[in-house]
């Protein structure tokens, strides 16, 4: 047997060797196969060749824990180790060949492997006839990378990985490991320094916080029951659909006894049934990708490929999505490609270099959030993010992603003073690389997955956010209308006595309403950080607060644009949202809160059942002012239209004064009242127009005909041409 290189052997024992497969495992040495095995703690080791009549081969210990033996030919084998306390058998990870193929390696090196999760991360597989887990990670500047866990006493010397050429990918197949095993990566920098243990950037599971190791999870295909949903969701363009979104923080929507968070399986019944009953078309979840700090609500994710374990496993999360689809409800996820936390186990300086983030803090560090910023210009990083978007859409049948903090990605000077940011190559503030990443993510998402929607939370006037990429846009399907939200809430917070001076805050949204495909968002951001609840924002006494809120919701559902409401707002929760506890469901014992809930349920029904209210949400032909200039009376009236469907008239009164007024109408003989926020069932005074509006041949408001209308105080009414 050819002598082993003792220098290389020492490097293995000391955990310094960057190419362990060159030393460990079977290697041809002369006319025999030399097998080298490192088992710290063992004092004896035997090769157990497979095959009829094969006999054990005792191995020689050449360094503490390092054994060398010889086989006459290349055969599969197991190992039997022992010491004074125990004896055990196992398969040698270093007798197995690579798992990744040449095409995988090529695409990974090129940064164009769209389904990165299929090759990186931890996968339960059977390799060369043996079950185990294949690990693969990108760490191009590391000297050595090891998988560590309970299975090897967190000893980085035991399972150093195989480096795959110039791609920077490291891989190893460890036989015998199963679902649920915790692990991390131990990396040495290019100069040999040990880094803090790192979670898997493409890991599919995590330990329960505050523990933060990755966990091997089975993500093999589920027996989905939503084939009909998946086939039908692309039949009608989203811009023509009645989209009403219920935004949810899974950890605090409802708690079980003992203040325990609900599981995915519990929410598959309770949350899905509730949303279906309320008539919302979609559930939008605050980020579910794994995050270490509860107080970040998921917006500082560490495990982009792992549904948070707070509620269960990936397969249980799939069951929640499946249940929603079974009730005709789509699932949207908040996606956070704008930044990532500095936690030591995360992506920051992953292999000792600024791998995922910019090295220069003027480009790579968010001062507002104390987080890192991705280096969008690095091909592998762009591919990592784009692949992650596709991962949620394909593996979990997610119906769309709402991209968080788009403005922070668009501009290099976002929330920075002069001298604190680096201009682009043309000397400007636009972040070309981030823009390119978002365009690619949208192009890939829409190109690969039919019937999904990509939504931007974008707070500036950046042009073409929801315009297709091939027309120069960012390629999103929708954009949150932050301007409308800020203006209208500012108006509603004012005493009705002074609203006439701010009338334009309610009408200005129509000036730019068709510039993007808008969603009107009353999101979690409006009920946190001391902003109070939606009910708390409303002026007046108790009755007036509820009436104001009902009138505002009526105004919102009648206004062009898709709808979004954060949980608890649909029943007028009195307190500001607290992520550490359940919503105040007990308030539904009070008729005023039940009334608001009933109103939102009916608004969703009326919005869905009347195409005039939703088909042209994003087109000017679907809207016409009747009177948008009544500042003195603080009333607003407009028509919603869709070809081939009855026109709907919306009228709002934002003062506590009942009005008897004439309103212009485009024709017809009778307009029936189909919704009135002052109805008694909603907590109102039951004033209105039960007989509908009888049309008279008297022109008014620029319309050929008109009718007399009773407009209750602080109320919004809908009428439909009979």
C-alpha positions as CSV (number, residue, x, y, z in Angstrom):
1,X,0.0,0.0,0.0
2,X,1.4,3.4,-1.0
3,X,2.2,5.6,2.0
4,X,-0.3,8.3,2.8
5,X,0.9,12.0,2.6
6,X,1.2,12.8,6.3
7,X,1.1,16.5,5.6
8,X,-2.3,16.2,3.9
9,X,-3.4,13.8,6.7
10,X,-2.5,16.3,9.4
11,X,-4.5,19.0,7.5
12,X,-7.5,16.7,7.5
13,X,-7.2,15.9,11.2
14,X,-6.8,19.6,12.0
15,X,-9.7,20.6,9.8
16,X,-7.6,22.7,7.4
17,X,-7.7,20.7,4.2
18,X,-9.7,22.4,1.4
19,X,-10.0,19.2,-0.7
20,X,-10.9,16.4,1.8
21,X,-12.0,14.1,-1.0
22,X,-8.4,14.1,-2.3
23,X,-7.4,12.4,0.9
24,X,-10.4,10.6,2.4
25,X,-12.3,7.7,1.0
26,X,-11.0,5.2,-1.5
27,X,-8.1,6.0,-3.9
28,X,-6.2,3.8,-6.2
29,X,-2.7,3.2,-4.8
30,X,-0.6,0.8,-7.0
31,X,-2.6,-2.3,-7.5
32,X,-4.9,-1.8,-4.5
33,X,-7.4,0.7,-3.2
34,X,-6.3,2.7,-0.2
35,X,-9.2,3.8,2.0
36,X,-8.6,6.7,4.5
37,X,-11.2,7.5,7.1
38,X,-11.3,10.1,9.9
39,X,-13.3,9.2,12.9
40,X,-12.4,11.3,15.9
41,X,-12.9,9.4,19.2
42,X,-12.4,5.9,17.6
43,X,-9.5,3.8,18.6
44,X,-10.2,1.0,16.2
45,X,-11.8,0.9,12.8
46,X,-12.6,-1.9,10.3
47,X,-13.7,-1.9,6.7
48,X,-16.7,-4.0,6.0
49,X,-16.7,-4.7,2.2
50,X,-20.0,-5.6,0.6
51,X,-20.2,-8.8,-1.4
52,X,-20.4,-12.5,-0.9
53,X,-17.7,-13.9,1.3
54,X,-16.1,-10.5,2.0
55,X,-14.3,-10.3,5.3
56,X,-13.7,-7.3,7.6
57,X,-10.4,-5.4,7.1
58,X,-8.8,-3.9,10.2
59,X,-7.5,-0.5,9.5
60,X,-4.3,1.1,10.8
61,X,-4.5,4.3,12.9
62,X,-1.8,6.7,11.6
63,X,-2.9,9.8,13.4
64,X,-5.4,10.2,16.2
65,X,-8.8,9.3,14.7
66,X,-7.3,8.9,11.2
67,X,-7.2,5.3,9.8
68,X,-5.9,3.8,6.7
69,X,-6.8,0.4,5.2
70,X,-6.6,-1.4,1.9
71,X,-9.0,-3.3,-0.4
72,X,-7.9,-5.4,-3.4
73,X,-10.6,-3.9,-5.6
74,X,-13.1,-1.0,-5.6
75,X,-16.2,-2.2,-3.8
76,X,-18.8,-0.6,-1.7
77,X,-18.2,-0.9,2.1
78,X,-19.4,0.2,5.5
79,X,-17.3,1.0,8.5
80,X,-17.3,-0.4,12.1
81,X,-15.7,1.8,14.7
82,X,-15.1,1.3,18.3
83,X,-13.5,2.5,21.5
84,X,-13.5,1.5,25.1
85,X,-17.1,2.6,25.5
86,X,-19.0,1.7,22.3
87,X,-19.0,0.2,18.9
88,X,-21.0,1.4,15.9
89,X,-21.4,0.9,12.2
90,X,-22.0,3.5,9.5
91,X,-21.5,4.4,5.8
92,X,-18.5,6.5,4.8
93,X,-19.6,9.8,3.3
94,X,-16.3,9.9,1.4
95,X,-16.9,6.7,-0.6
96,X,-19.7,8.4,-2.6
97,X,-19.3,10.3,-5.8
98,X,-20.6,13.8,-6.6
99,X,-24.4,14.5,-6.9
100,X,-24.4,17.7,-8.9
101,X,-24.0,17.1,-12.6
102,X,-22.0,19.1,-15.2
103,X,-25.1,21.1,-16.4
104,X,-25.9,22.1,-12.8
105,X,-22.3,23.2,-12.4
106,X,-22.4,25.1,-15.6
107,X,-25.6,27.0,-14.8
108,X,-24.5,27.6,-11.2
109,X,-21.3,29.1,-12.4
110,X,-23.1,31.2,-15.0
111,X,-25.6,32.4,-12.4
112,X,-28.6,31.3,-14.5
113,X,-29.9,28.3,-12.6
114,X,-33.5,29.6,-12.2
115,X,-34.4,26.8,-9.8
116,X,-31.5,27.1,-7.5
117,X,-33.3,25.3,-4.7
118,X,-33.3,22.1,-6.6
119,X,-29.5,21.8,-6.4
120,X,-28.5,23.9,-3.3
121,X,-29.7,23.4,0.2
122,X,-30.3,20.0,2.0
123,X,-32.1,17.3,0.0
124,X,-33.3,13.9,1.1
125,X,-32.2,11.6,-1.6
126,X,-31.0,8.1,-2.3
127,X,-27.6,8.2,-3.8
128,X,-25.7,5.1,-5.1
129,X,-28.3,3.0,-3.4
130,X,-28.1,4.6,0.0
131,X,-30.6,7.0,1.7
132,X,-29.2,10.2,3.2
133,X,-29.0,14.0,2.7
134,X,-27.2,15.9,0.0
135,X,-25.9,19.3,1.1
136,X,-24.7,22.0,-1.3
137,X,-23.8,25.6,-0.6
138,X,-22.2,28.6,-2.5
139,X,-19.1,29.9,-0.7
140,X,-16.5,30.8,-3.4
141,X,-14.0,32.5,-1.1
142,X,-13.9,29.8,1.7
143,X,-10.8,27.7,2.3
144,X,-12.9,24.9,3.7
145,X,-16.7,24.3,4.3
146,X,-18.1,21.6,6.6
147,X,-21.6,20.5,7.5
148,X,-22.0,20.3,11.3
149,X,-24.8,19.1,13.5
150,X,-25.8,16.8,16.3
151,X,-25.0,13.9,14.0
152,X,-21.3,14.8,14.1
153,X,-21.1,16.5,17.5
154,X,-20.9,19.9,15.6
155,X,-17.3,19.1,14.7
156,X,-16.3,20.7,11.5
157,X,-13.4,18.2,10.9
158,X,-15.8,15.3,10.4
159,X,-17.7,16.3,7.3
160,X,-15.8,18.8,5.2
161,X,-17.3,19.2,1.8
162,X,-16.2,18.7,-1.8
163,X,-15.4,21.8,-3.8
164,X,-16.9,21.9,-7.3
165,X,-14.2,23.6,-9.3
166,X,-14.4,27.4,-10.0
167,X,-18.2,27.7,-9.3
168,X,-17.7,28.2,-5.6
169,X,-20.1,25.4,-4.8
170,X,-19.4,22.9,-2.1
171,X,-21.3,19.6,-1.8
172,X,-21.4,16.4,0.2
173,X,-23.8,13.5,0.6
174,X,-24.0,12.3,4.1
175,X,-25.7,8.8,4.3
176,X,-28.2,7.9,7.0
177,X,-29.4,11.4,7.8
178,X,-33.2,12.0,7.9
179,X,-35.9,14.6,7.9
180,X,-35.7,16.9,11.0
181,X,-31.9,16.9,11.4
182,X,-30.5,20.3,12.5
183,X,-27.4,21.5,10.8
184,X,-25.2,24.5,10.0
185,X,-22.2,25.2,7.9
186,X,-18.7,25.8,9.4
187,X,-16.5,27.8,7.1
188,X,-12.9,28.8,7.2
189,X,-12.0,32.1,5.4
190,X,-9.4,32.2,2.6
191,X,-6.8,32.8,5.3
192,X,-8.0,30.0,7.5
193,X,-10.0,31.9,10.1
194,X,-13.1,30.2,11.5
195,X,-16.4,32.1,11.0
196,X,-19.5,31.9,13.2
197,X,-21.6,28.9,12.2
198,X,-23.9,29.8,9.3
199,X,-27.5,28.7,8.6
200,X,-28.1,27.4,5.1
201,X,-28.9,30.2,2.6
202,X,-31.1,27.7,0.7
203,X,-32.3,25.8,3.8
204,X,-35.9,24.6,3.8
205,X,-36.4,24.6,7.5
206,X,-35.1,26.1,10.8
207,X,-35.1,25.5,14.5
208,X,-37.6,27.3,16.7
209,X,-36.3,30.8,17.6
210,X,-34.2,31.8,19.4
211,X,-32.3,28.6,18.2
212,X,-31.3,29.2,14.6
213,X,-29.8,26.1,13.0
214,X,-31.2,25.0,9.7
215,X,-33.3,21.8,9.6
216,X,-33.5,19.2,6.9
217,X,-37.1,19.2,5.6
218,X,-38.8,17.1,3.0
219,X,-40.1,19.3,0.2
220,X,-40.9,16.5,-2.2
221,X,-44.1,17.3,-4.1
222,X,-47.4,17.2,-2.2
223,X,-50.5,15.4,-3.4
224,X,-52.1,18.8,-4.2
225,X,-55.9,19.0,-4.4
226,X,-56.0,22.4,-6.2
227,X,-55.7,21.4,-9.8
228,X,-58.9,23.1,-10.8
229,X,-57.8,26.3,-9.0
230,X,-54.4,26.3,-10.7
231,X,-55.9,25.7,-14.1
232,X,-58.5,28.4,-13.8
233,X,-56.6,31.3,-12.1
234,X,-55.1,32.5,-15.4
235,X,-58.4,32.6,-17.3
236,X,-59.4,36.2,-16.4
237,X,-56.8,38.9,-16.2
238,X,-56.3,40.2,-12.7
239,X,-57.0,43.8,-13.7
240,X,-60.6,42.7,-14.5
241,X,-61.2,40.7,-11.4
242,X,-62.7,41.8,-8.0
243,X,-59.6,41.6,-5.9
244,X,-60.1,42.2,-2.2
245,X,-57.1,41.3,0.0
246,X,-57.1,40.4,3.7
247,X,-53.6,41.1,5.0
248,X,-52.6,38.8,7.9
249,X,-49.8,38.4,10.4
250,X,-50.1,34.7,11.0
251,X,-48.6,35.0,14.5
252,X,-51.3,37.3,15.9
253,X,-54.4,36.9,13.9
254,X,-55.8,34.6,16.5
255,X,-54.0,32.7,19.4
256,X,-54.8,29.4,20.9
257,X,-55.3,29.0,24.7
258,X,-52.1,29.8,26.6
259,X,-51.3,32.5,24.0
260,X,-50.0,29.8,21.6
261,X,-49.6,30.7,17.9
262,X,-51.9,28.7,15.7
263,X,-50.4,26.1,13.4
264,X,-50.6,26.1,9.7
265,X,-53.1,23.2,9.9
266,X,-55.3,25.1,12.4
267,X,-55.3,28.2,10.1
268,X,-56.2,26.0,7.2
269,X,-59.5,25.7,8.9
270,X,-60.0,28.8,11.1
271,X,-58.4,31.5,8.9
272,X,-59.5,30.1,5.6
273,X,-63.1,29.7,6.7
274,X,-63.2,33.2,8.2
275,X,-61.8,34.8,5.0
276,X,-64.2,32.9,2.9
277,X,-67.1,34.0,5.0
278,X,-66.0,37.6,4.8
279,X,-65.8,37.5,1.1
280,X,-62.2,38.4,0.6
281,X,-60.6,37.0,-2.6
282,X,-57.0,36.8,-1.3
283,X,-55.1,36.4,1.9
284,X,-51.8,38.3,1.9
285,X,-49.4,37.0,4.6
286,X,-46.7,39.1,6.1
287,X,-43.4,37.4,5.4
288,X,-43.4,33.7,6.3
289,X,-39.8,33.1,5.2
290,X,-37.9,32.2,8.4
291,X,-36.8,35.2,10.6
292,X,-35.1,35.3,14.0
293,X,-36.8,38.2,15.7
294,X,-40.6,38.2,16.3
295,X,-40.6,42.0,16.4
296,X,-39.6,42.3,12.8
297,X,-42.9,40.6,11.8
298,X,-40.8,38.7,9.2
299,X,-39.4,41.7,7.4
300,X,-35.8,40.8,8.5
301,X,-35.6,37.3,7.0
302,X,-32.7,34.9,7.4
303,X,-34.2,31.8,5.8
304,X,-35.6,32.9,2.4
305,X,-36.4,29.4,1.4
306,X,-37.9,28.2,4.7
307,X,-41.6,28.7,5.8
308,X,-41.3,29.8,9.4
309,X,-41.4,26.9,11.8
310,X,-43.4,29.0,14.2
311,X,-46.5,27.4,12.7
312,X,-45.3,24.1,11.4
313,X,-43.4,22.3,8.6
314,X,-43.2,23.2,4.8
315,X,-45.7,20.4,4.1
316,X,-48.1,21.8,6.6
317,X,-47.8,25.2,5.0
318,X,-48.6,23.6,1.7
319,X,-51.8,22.2,3.3
320,X,-52.8,25.8,4.3
321,X,-52.4,27.0,0.8
322,X,-54.3,24.0,-0.6
323,X,-57.1,24.6,1.8
324,X,-57.4,28.2,0.7
325,X,-57.5,27.3,-2.9
326,X,-60.2,24.8,-2.1
327,X,-62.3,27.7,-0.8
328,X,-61.5,29.8,-3.9
329,X,-59.1,32.0,-2.0
330,X,-55.7,33.1,-3.4
331,X,-52.6,33.4,-1.3
332,X,-50.1,36.3,-1.6
333,X,-46.8,36.4,0.3
334,X,-44.8,39.5,1.3
335,X,-41.4,39.0,-0.2
336,X,-38.3,40.9,1.1
337,X,-35.5,41.1,-1.4
338,X,-34.6,44.6,-0.3
339,X,-32.4,43.8,2.7
340,X,-31.4,41.2,5.2
341,X,-30.4,41.2,8.9
342,X,-26.8,41.3,10.3
343,X,-27.3,38.2,12.5
344,X,-24.1,36.3,12.7
345,X,-25.7,33.1,11.4
346,X,-27.1,34.8,8.4
347,X,-25.9,35.8,4.9
348,X,-23.6,38.6,6.1
349,X,-20.0,38.0,5.2
350,X,-21.0,34.5,4.6
351,X,-17.6,33.1,3.5
352,X,-15.6,35.8,5.1
353,X,-16.1,38.1,2.2
354,X,-19.0,40.5,1.3
355,X,-20.6,37.7,-0.7
356,X,-24.3,38.6,-0.8
357,X,-24.0,42.2,0.3
358,X,-22.1,45.2,-1.1
359,X,-18.7,45.7,0.7
360,X,-19.1,49.5,0.8
361,X,-21.6,50.4,3.5
362,X,-22.7,53.4,1.3
363,X,-24.2,50.7,-0.9
364,X,-24.5,47.7,1.3
365,X,-26.0,48.9,4.6
366,X,-29.4,50.3,5.5
367,X,-29.1,52.9,8.1
368,X,-32.8,52.9,8.8
369,X,-33.1,49.2,9.6
370,X,-29.5,48.3,10.5
371,X,-29.5,45.6,7.8
372,X,-27.4,44.6,4.8
373,X,-28.3,45.4,1.2
374,X,-27.9,42.8,-1.5
375,X,-25.4,43.3,-4.2
376,X,-27.9,43.1,-7.0
377,X,-25.2,43.6,-9.6
378,X,-23.6,40.2,-8.8
379,X,-25.0,37.6,-11.1
380,X,-25.2,34.9,-8.4
381,X,-27.0,37.2,-6.0
382,X,-29.5,38.3,-8.6
383,X,-30.1,34.6,-9.4
384,X,-30.5,33.7,-5.8
385,X,-33.3,36.3,-5.4
386,X,-35.0,35.6,-8.6
387,X,-34.9,31.8,-7.9
388,X,-36.3,32.4,-4.5
389,X,-39.4,34.2,-6.0
390,X,-39.9,31.3,-8.3
391,X,-39.5,28.8,-5.4
392,X,-42.5,30.1,-3.5
393,X,-44.7,30.3,-6.7
394,X,-43.8,26.8,-7.9
395,X,-43.2,24.7,-4.8
396,X,-46.0,26.2,-2.7
397,X,-48.5,27.2,-5.4
398,X,-48.5,30.8,-4.1
399,X,-50.6,33.1,-6.2
400,X,-48.4,36.1,-6.1
401,X,-45.8,38.1,-4.2
402,X,-46.0,41.6,-2.8
403,X,-42.5,43.0,-2.9
404,X,-41.6,45.0,0.2
405,X,-39.8,48.4,0.2
406,X,-39.4,48.7,-3.6
407,X,-38.5,52.4,-3.2
408,X,-35.5,51.5,-1.1
409,X,-34.2,49.3,-3.9
410,X,-34.9,51.8,-6.7
411,X,-32.8,54.6,-5.4
412,X,-29.2,54.6,-4.3
413,X,-29.8,57.7,-2.1
414,X,-32.8,56.2,-0.3
415,X,-32.9,57.7,3.2
416,X,-29.3,58.9,2.8
417,X,-27.7,62.4,3.0
418,X,-25.3,63.9,0.5
419,X,-22.0,62.0,0.6
420,X,-23.6,58.9,2.1
421,X,-24.4,57.2,-1.2
422,X,-22.6,56.1,-4.4
423,X,-24.0,57.3,-7.7
424,X,-24.7,55.0,-10.6
425,X,-22.4,54.8,-13.6
426,X,-24.2,57.8,-15.1
427,X,-23.9,59.9,-12.0
428,X,-27.6,59.4,-11.1
429,X,-29.5,58.1,-8.1
430,X,-31.3,55.2,-9.8
431,X,-30.1,51.7,-8.8
432,X,-29.7,50.1,-12.2
433,X,-28.8,46.7,-10.8
434,X,-31.8,46.5,-8.4
435,X,-34.1,47.6,-11.2
436,X,-32.6,44.9,-13.4
437,X,-33.2,42.3,-10.7
438,X,-36.8,43.3,-10.2
439,X,-37.4,43.2,-14.0
440,X,-35.9,39.8,-14.2
441,X,-37.9,38.5,-11.2
442,X,-41.1,39.7,-12.7
443,X,-40.3,38.4,-16.2
444,X,-39.4,35.0,-14.8
445,X,-42.4,34.8,-12.5
446,X,-44.9,35.7,-15.1
447,X,-43.2,33.7,-17.8
448,X,-42.9,30.5,-15.8
449,X,-46.0,30.5,-13.6
450,X,-49.4,31.3,-15.3
451,X,-52.0,33.2,-13.3
452,X,-49.9,34.9,-10.6
453,X,-49.6,38.5,-9.7
454,X,-46.5,40.5,-8.7
455,X,-47.3,43.6,-6.5
456,X,-45.0,46.4,-5.6
457,X,-45.1,48.4,-2.4
458,X,-43.6,51.5,-3.9
459,X,-44.0,54.9,-2.3
460,X,-42.6,57.3,-5.0
461,X,-43.6,58.5,-8.4
462,X,-41.2,56.1,-10.2
463,X,-42.7,55.7,-13.7
464,X,-44.0,52.4,-15.1
465,X,-43.9,50.2,-12.0
466,X,-46.8,48.2,-13.3
467,X,-45.9,48.5,-16.9
468,X,-44.5,45.4,-18.7
469,X,-40.8,45.1,-19.0
470,X,-40.9,45.1,-22.8
471,X,-42.5,48.5,-22.6
472,X,-39.9,49.9,-20.4
473,X,-41.6,49.2,-17.1
474,X,-40.6,47.3,-14.0
475,X,-43.0,44.5,-14.9
476,X,-45.2,44.4,-11.8
477,X,-48.9,43.6,-12.1
478,X,-50.0,46.0,-9.5
479,X,-48.7,48.9,-7.3
480,X,-49.8,49.9,-3.9
481,X,-51.4,53.4,-4.0
482,X,-49.5,54.9,-1.1
483,X,-50.4,58.4,-2.2
484,X,-54.2,57.7,-2.1
485,X,-53.8,56.1,1.3
486,X,-51.9,59.0,2.8
487,X,-54.2,61.6,1.4
488,X,-57.5,60.0,2.2
489,X,-56.5,59.0,5.8
490,X,-55.2,62.6,6.4
491,X,-58.6,63.9,5.3
492,X,-60.6,61.4,7.4
493,X,-58.6,62.2,10.5
494,X,-59.7,65.9,10.3
495,X,-62.8,67.2,12.1
496,X,-65.6,67.3,9.5
497,X,-65.9,71.0,10.2
498,X,-62.6,71.5,8.4
499,X,-62.8,68.8,5.7
500,X,-64.1,71.3,3.1
501,X,-60.7,72.9,3.1
502,X,-59.0,69.6,2.3
503,X,-61.5,68.3,-0.3
504,X,-58.8,67.7,-2.9
505,X,-57.2,65.0,-0.7
506,X,-60.1,62.8,-1.5
507,X,-60.3,63.6,-5.2
508,X,-56.6,64.0,-6.2
509,X,-56.2,60.2,-6.6
510,X,-58.3,60.4,-9.7
511,X,-55.7,62.7,-11.3
512,X,-53.2,59.8,-11.6
513,X,-55.5,56.8,-11.1
514,X,-54.8,55.3,-14.5
515,X,-51.0,55.8,-14.4
516,X,-50.6,52.4,-12.7
517,X,-52.6,49.3,-11.9
518,X,-53.4,50.3,-8.3
519,X,-54.3,48.5,-5.1
520,X,-55.7,50.7,-2.4
521,X,-53.9,49.6,0.8
522,X,-54.9,50.1,4.4
523,X,-52.1,47.9,5.6
524,X,-50.5,47.0,8.9
525,X,-48.2,50.1,8.5
526,X,-51.2,52.3,9.4
527,X,-51.9,50.7,12.8
528,X,-48.4,50.4,14.3
529,X,-45.7,52.5,15.9
530,X,-48.1,54.8,17.7
531,X,-50.4,55.5,14.8
532,X,-53.3,53.9,16.6
533,X,-56.1,51.9,15.1
534,X,-58.3,52.8,12.2
535,X,-61.2,53.5,14.6
536,X,-58.9,55.6,16.7
537,X,-58.0,57.8,13.8
538,X,-61.6,58.8,13.2
539,X,-62.8,62.1,14.8
540,X,-65.9,62.7,16.9
541,X,-67.8,60.9,19.6
542,X,-68.2,57.1,19.7
543,X,-71.1,57.0,17.1
544,X,-69.3,59.4,14.8
545,X,-66.1,57.4,14.9
546,X,-67.8,54.3,13.7
547,X,-69.9,56.2,11.1
548,X,-66.7,57.9,9.8
549,X,-65.0,54.5,9.4
550,X,-68.0,53.0,7.7
551,X,-68.3,55.9,5.3
552,X,-64.6,55.7,4.5
553,X,-64.7,51.9,3.8
554,X,-67.7,52.6,1.5
555,X,-65.7,55.3,-0.3
556,X,-62.7,53.0,-0.6
557,X,-64.7,50.0,-2.1
558,X,-66.4,52.3,-4.5
559,X,-63.2,54.0,-5.6
560,X,-61.2,52.6,-8.6
561,X,-58.5,50.2,-7.5
562,X,-58.3,46.8,-5.9
563,X,-58.7,46.7,-2.1
564,X,-56.5,45.6,0.8
565,X,-57.4,45.7,4.5
566,X,-55.2,44.6,7.4
567,X,-56.7,42.1,9.8
568,X,-58.7,43.6,12.7
569,X,-59.6,46.6,10.6
570,X,-62.6,44.7,9.2
571,X,-64.3,44.8,12.7
572,X,-62.9,48.2,13.8
573,X,-60.5,46.9,16.5
574,X,-60.1,49.7,19.0
575,X,-56.5,49.2,19.9
576,X,-53.4,49.5,17.8
577,X,-52.2,46.1,16.5
578,X,-49.9,44.2,18.8
579,X,-47.9,41.3,17.2
580,X,-47.5,39.5,20.5
581,X,-51.2,38.8,21.0
582,X,-54.4,37.9,19.3
583,X,-56.7,40.4,17.7
584,X,-59.5,41.6,20.1
585,X,-62.1,39.2,18.8
586,X,-64.2,39.7,21.9
587,X,-65.1,43.1,20.6
588,X,-67.5,41.4,18.2
589,X,-69.7,41.0,21.2
590,X,-70.5,44.7,20.7
591,X,-73.0,45.6,18.0
592,X,-70.9,48.5,16.7
593,X,-68.0,46.3,15.9
594,X,-70.2,43.5,14.5
595,X,-71.8,46.2,12.3
596,X,-68.5,47.2,10.7
597,X,-67.6,43.5,10.1
598,X,-71.0,43.0,8.4
599,X,-70.4,46.1,6.3
600,X,-67.0,44.8,5.1
601,X,-68.6,41.5,4.3
602,X,-71.3,43.2,2.3
603,X,-68.8,45.5,0.6
604,X,-66.9,42.5,-0.6
605,X,-70.1,40.9,-1.9
606,X,-71.3,44.0,-3.7
607,X,-67.8,44.6,-5.2
608,X,-67.7,41.0,-6.5
609,X,-71.3,40.9,-7.7
610,X,-71.3,44.2,-9.6
611,X,-68.8,44.2,-12.5
612,X,-69.1,47.9,-12.8
613,X,-67.2,48.2,-9.5
614,X,-64.2,46.1,-10.5
615,X,-63.8,45.3,-14.2
616,X,-62.5,48.8,-15.0
617,X,-60.6,49.4,-11.8
618,X,-57.6,50.3,-13.8
619,X,-59.2,52.0,-16.9
620,X,-60.6,55.6,-17.3
621,X,-63.7,54.4,-19.1
622,X,-64.9,52.8,-15.8
623,X,-65.2,56.1,-13.9
624,X,-67.0,59.4,-14.2
625,X,-67.4,62.1,-11.7
626,X,-71.0,63.2,-11.0
627,X,-69.9,65.9,-8.6
628,X,-66.3,65.8,-7.3
629,X,-66.2,69.5,-6.5
630,X,-68.7,69.9,-3.6
631,X,-66.1,71.0,-1.1
632,X,-68.6,73.1,0.9
633,X,-70.9,70.1,1.5
634,X,-68.0,67.6,1.7
635,X,-69.9,65.2,-0.6
636,X,-68.5,63.1,-3.4
637,X,-70.5,61.4,-6.2
638,X,-69.3,59.3,-9.1
639,X,-70.3,56.6,-11.5
640,X,-68.6,53.2,-12.0
641,X,-69.2,51.6,-15.4
642,X,-68.5,48.4,-17.3
643,X,-69.7,47.7,-20.8
644,X,-72.7,45.3,-20.8
645,X,-73.3,45.7,-17.0
646,X,-75.5,48.0,-14.9
647,X,-73.8,51.3,-13.9
648,X,-73.3,51.9,-10.2
649,X,-73.6,55.3,-8.5
650,X,-71.5,56.0,-5.4
651,X,-72.3,58.9,-3.1
652,X,-70.4,59.9,0.1
653,X,-71.2,62.4,2.7
654,X,-68.3,63.2,5.0
655,X,-70.1,65.5,7.4
656,X,-72.4,64.7,10.3
657,X,-75.3,66.5,8.6
658,X,-78.1,64.7,6.8
659,X,-78.7,66.1,3.3
660,X,-81.6,66.1,0.9
661,X,-80.1,66.9,-2.4
662,X,-80.5,66.5,-6.2
663,X,-78.1,64.4,-8.0
664,X,-77.4,64.1,-11.7
665,X,-77.9,60.8,-13.4
666,X,-77.1,59.5,-16.9
667,X,-80.5,58.0,-17.6
668,X,-82.9,55.2,-16.6
669,X,-86.1,55.4,-14.6
670,X,-85.1,53.8,-11.3
671,X,-81.8,53.4,-9.4
672,X,-82.0,50.9,-6.5
673,X,-80.1,51.4,-3.3
674,X,-77.8,48.3,-3.0
675,X,-75.6,49.4,0.0
676,X,-75.9,52.1,2.6
677,X,-73.3,52.4,5.3
678,X,-75.9,54.1,7.6
679,X,-78.0,50.9,7.6
680,X,-79.1,49.8,11.1
681,X,-77.5,46.4,10.6
682,X,-74.1,48.2,10.3
683,X,-74.7,50.4,13.4
684,X,-76.2,53.3,11.5
685,X,-79.4,55.3,11.8
686,X,-81.2,53.5,9.0
687,X,-81.7,56.7,6.9
688,X,-81.7,56.3,3.1
689,X,-83.7,55.7,0.0
690,X,-85.5,52.4,0.4
691,X,-87.6,53.0,-2.7
692,X,-84.5,53.8,-4.7
693,X,-84.0,57.0,-6.8
694,X,-86.8,57.9,-9.1
695,X,-85.4,59.6,-12.2
696,X,-86.7,62.9,-13.4
697,X,-86.2,64.6,-16.7
698,X,-84.3,67.4,-15.2
699,X,-80.6,67.9,-16.1
700,X,-78.2,68.2,-13.2
701,X,-74.4,68.0,-12.5
702,X,-73.9,67.9,-16.3
703,X,-76.1,64.8,-16.6
704,X,-79.2,64.7,-18.7
705,X,-81.5,63.6,-15.8
706,X,-81.5,63.6,-12.0
707,X,-83.2,62.5,-8.8
708,X,-83.7,63.6,-5.3
709,X,-81.5,61.8,-2.8
710,X,-81.5,61.4,1.0
711,X,-77.9,61.4,2.0
712,X,-77.4,60.3,5.7
713,X,-74.7,61.9,7.8
714,X,-71.2,60.3,7.6
715,X,-72.3,57.7,5.1
716,X,-71.6,56.2,1.7
717,X,-74.4,54.9,-0.5
718,X,-74.3,52.7,-3.6
719,X,-77.1,52.7,-6.2
720,X,-77.5,50.5,-9.3
721,X,-79.4,51.2,-12.4
722,X,-82.4,48.9,-12.2
